Amino acid sequence: MSQAPPDSPGHPSAHTMSSLPEGYRALVVGAGGGLGAAFCDRLRADPRCEQVLGLGRHSNPPLELMDSASVQAAALQAAGQAPWHLLVVASGILHGPGLRPEKRLADLNADAFHRVLAINTVGPALVLRHFAPLMDRQRSLVGLLSAKVGSIGDNRLGGWYAYRASKAALNMVVKTAAIEMARTHKGLVMAALHPGTVRTGLSDPFNGQTLGRDPQEAATQLLAVLDGLKAEDSGCFRAYDDSELPW
Ligand SMILES: NC(=O)c1ccc[n+]([C@@H]2O[C@H](COP(=O)([O-])OP(=O)(O)OC[C@H]3O[C@@H](n4cnc5c(N)ncnc54)[C@H](OP(=O)(O)O)[C@@H]3O)[C@@H](O)[C@H]2O)c1
């Protein structure tokens, strides 16, 4: 996880979220993770940003994705400062105790599969349920960290059943929520985002330190992608270089 201060040498300068109002306020879920911490850093370095509320299992209030009451309680607290202008959901799981991405069908384990779906799909859907209504109706942005391996059309290698399925399902949640939210929040734009390979704990066992990009750079790029989205883009699946990914 990168702890570099916002303006340390070698880090890209902050992206200025020019499509959001001066003094915009941002929420980051998964703020303790590699990408989540980088989003918080980059946003705090944007002079237009007035407030960044980082939420996670160790924040106050805590937000545990496997506990719907904790998601609701965190949203209730954030509601006191609504409307918000930016929500980034940067949480997710790929590996952990008793959990390794499967190479073959024989590796499937029901408990592990349920855990991945709970954290990568159900949890973010509950975050949308409770936080999307708090977003500004004029102009607000919601980015949920997905992954290119969640693309069904792009799946050439196989493997990683639970993670792939959880991200494909997350993409459907994003698309469906974008359609619903457009009815009441015409200025809210929602996107599933692929960060590329980034040097974090999540990518570490998979050569992430060698192959991955700096989390600060990835966060800056993803903020620029979000900033450029128009109302008609809501429900899209975009990569860090702004390319559209196949479902
Ligand atoms: N890194 C990559 O190369 C890469 C590539 C493609 C997609 N992504 C996606 O990018 C997102 C961010 O990943 P990352 O690389 O930053 O991983 P990371 O450093 O492992 O961070 C994951 C975050 O998810 C949070 N989290 C996990 N389980 C949770 C739970 N039950 N309740 C609440 N929060 C929970 C963690 O919270 P704690 O701090 O409390 O553990 C942490 O903040 C993920 O959705 C991942 O799938 C990453």
The ligand as an ORCA input file, in Angstrom:
! r2SCAN-3c Opt
* xyz 0 1
  N      -4.386     -4.137     -7.838
  C      -4.704     -4.563     -9.042
  O      -3.830     -4.918     -9.858
  C      -6.153     -4.607     -9.472
  C      -6.440     -5.026    -10.781
  C      -7.773     -5.061    -11.193
  C      -8.781     -4.703    -10.316
  N      -8.466     -4.306     -9.040
  C      -9.575     -3.945     -8.150
  O      -9.285     -2.721     -7.493
  C      -9.933     -2.709     -6.201
  C      -8.927     -2.266     -5.141
  O      -7.955     -3.278     -4.994
  P      -6.500     -3.020     -4.390
  O      -5.563     -3.486     -5.420
  O      -6.399     -1.657     -3.850
  O      -6.518     -4.125     -3.219
  P      -6.131     -4.028     -1.672
  O      -4.930     -3.179     -1.477
  O      -6.097     -5.429     -1.213
  O      -7.391     -3.266     -1.031
  C      -8.626     -3.907     -0.909
  C      -9.534     -3.085     -0.038
  O     -10.776     -3.810      0.109
  C     -11.146     -3.740      1.472
  N     -11.952     -4.865      1.893
  C     -11.702     -6.177      1.717
  N     -12.652     -6.904      2.328
  C     -13.502     -6.017      2.900
  C     -14.668     -6.144      3.690
  N     -15.163     -7.345      4.032
  N     -15.292     -5.025      4.107
  C     -14.793     -3.804      3.807
  N     -13.693     -3.617      3.072
  C     -13.052     -4.722      2.628
  C      -9.816     -3.768      2.229
  O     -10.036     -3.297      3.525
  P      -8.978     -3.475      4.722
  O      -7.977     -2.381      4.506
  O      -9.826     -3.304      5.929
  O      -8.426     -4.873      4.561
  C      -9.008     -2.834      1.367
  O      -9.289     -1.495      1.705
  C     -10.515     -4.111     -6.007
  O     -11.889     -4.094     -6.332
  C      -9.764     -4.955     -7.016
  O     -10.525     -6.073     -7.431
  C      -7.170     -4.238     -8.596
*
